[in-house]
């Protein structure tokens, strides 16, 4: 294409794009772009500095100096398994509470269940993927509620304590072998006249809620 017939021309110097109109067009119009008004696209120079991932050597050294037995916090013991066996009537293989780590008389209890591959339900649930059955999580939480209900502050006893019902139960995440199930049961309402108590429960693995629901506990009369 001849230069006289072109409408758009590009100046090769300084990588600057210039636009001009042919003088033969009517009416004559020219939009010259001087150096100050021209638009130039120049690549931004790359920085020669590198971002490096460095480790805090002082922190690593400090961790090495701390004995392994002091490096991780252990669960406290408010009630051990022998004390739990004195309160709950359950026995192997259905005693699903290993330790009470927090207890407020007549109000709430927090306990743990160490979920291990040796639990008798794992060979069938499931052989290739060991997952704790949801109904057993609910049963374990009810047993923690039983620890609250069977204390003198509430007036229960192991001979007249029953798991009466559940409501609004949700399973949020599977519990697998190797997890530590932390369960909290809180007494919400107690009707001594009818021997019915309502409790709220939540179970955690780490800081994640894995199960929650509302529980009804029933206490019969002493015979």
N, C-alpha and C positions, 0 to 999 in steps of 0.2 A: 504494500500500500504506500502510495506517495505521501510525502510529508505534508503537501498542500491540502490533501483530502482528509487528513486525520483530524479527529476531534479531540481525542485524548492522547497526550504525549507524556512520556515518563523520562525524567532526567536521570541519567545513570549516576551522576556524581552525588556523593554523600547519602546514597540510598533514600533520596527525598522524592516523593511523588508530587508532581505538579500537574495541574489541570488547566488547559487553555481552550478557548473556543476559536474555531476557524473564522478568519476575517471575512470570508465570502458569505457567511450567513447573514440574513436580514431579519431584524435590524442588527447592526453590528454591536456586539457585546463582548467584552473581554473581562475575564476575571483572573488577572495575574496574581500569583502567589509569591510574595517575596520571601526572603529567607526567614524573616521573623514570624510570618504567618503560616509557613509550610509545616506539615505534619511529618515527623520522622519517627519510625519505629526501629529502635535500636535495642538489641538484646541486652538485658541487664547482666552486668558482669557477675559471674559466680564467685561466691566467697571461697577463699582457699582454706578457710578454717573448717575443721571436722568436729562433729558432735560425737563424743565418745561416751559409752556407758561405763561408768566406773563404780566400783563397789566401795562401801564404807569399810575400810580395813579396820578401823578402830572398833566398829560395832562387832565385826566378826571376831576380833581378838577378845573383846569383852565377853561374847557368848562362849568362847572356848574356855575362858577362865571360870565360868559358872558351872558347877557340877551338874551333871545330867539330871540328878534327882531334885535339883532346885530350879531347873530351867522351865518346867511346866507345872502349873498349879494343879493340885489334886482336889477331888471333890471332898468336902468335909464330911464327917460322920456324926450325925445326930442320933440315928438309930442304926445299929448294925443288923445283920441277918438274924442273929439270935433273938434280939429284941423284937424284930418284925414277926418272927415265928411265935412269939409269946402273945402278939396282938391278933394276927390274922390266923384263921383256921386252915388256910390253904397249905398244901404240901406238894412236893415234887409229883408230877411234872407241871403243876399248875400254879405254883407260887412264882409270880412274875415281878416281884419287887426285890431288889438286891440291897438297897441302902436308902435311908432317908437322910437327905442333906439339909433340909430346912423344915422346921415345924413350928407353927403358932397354934397353941391349944385352942380347939373349938373354932378355928378360922380356916387354916389351910395347911397343906403339906406339900413338900417337893421331894420327889424320890427318883431314883435312877434304876433302869434295867439295862444290864450289859448284854447286848445282843451278840451271841457268839455262834459260830458255825456248828457247835456241838448241841445247840438247842434241838430238842427232839422233833420239832415241826419242820425243820429245813429239808430233811430227806424227801419229803413229799411236797414242799412248797417253796421253791421249785428246785428240782435236782440241778438244773443248769443255771439257775439264777436265784440264789437264796434270798427271799423277801419275807419279812415278818408279816403274817396274816393280819389284816386290819382288825378282825374281831378280837385277836389277842392283844392288840394295842389298846382297844377299848377295855378289855378285861383287866389289863395291867393298870390302866388309869382308874378303873373302879376300885381296885385293891388299894391304890393310894388314897382314894376317897374313904375306903374302909378304915384306914389308919386314923383318919380324922374322926370318923363316926364312932369308932369303938373306944374312944378315950372317955374318961370320967367326965370331962368338961361338957360332953354332948350327952352322955348317958347310955351309950350303946354297949353291947357285949357280943362276943363272937357267936353266942348261941342264938341270937335273934336278929342278925344283920343279913339283909338281902339286897341284891342288885335288882332294882324294880323296873328301870327303864332308861332309855336313851332318846335324845332328840337333837336335831340339827347337827349330826355328826358329819364331819368332812375329813377326808384323807387327802392331804396336800402333796405328799411326797413319799415314795417308797422308803421303807426302813430295811436295810440290808445287814448281813452278818458283818460284824466289826463296828457297828454304830453303838453309841451310848444314848439310850432313850431317856430324856429328862422330862418328867411328868409333874405338872402342878395341878392340884385339885383344891378348889376354893368353895367353902360353904356359903351359899347365897341366901338360902331361906330354910328355916327349920320349923316344922309344925309338930310340936311334941304331942299335941292332942291326937293326931292321926298317925304319929310315928313316921312321918314322911319328911325327907330332907332333899332339897334341890342343890346341886353342885354344878360348878362350871369347871371344865378341864381343858388343858392344853398340853400337848406333848411336843418336844423339840428334839432335833438333832443339830447340835451346834447352835446357831442363831436362827434356824429355820423351823417354822411351825410345820409339823408333819401330820398332826391330827388334833382335832378340837371338837367339842360338843358339850351338851348339857346332860346331866345324869340325875336320876332319881334313886334315892336310897330309902329302903324301908326297914323299920325296926319293929319287930313283933314284941309282944308282951312276955315277960318272964312267966314261966309255968311253975 
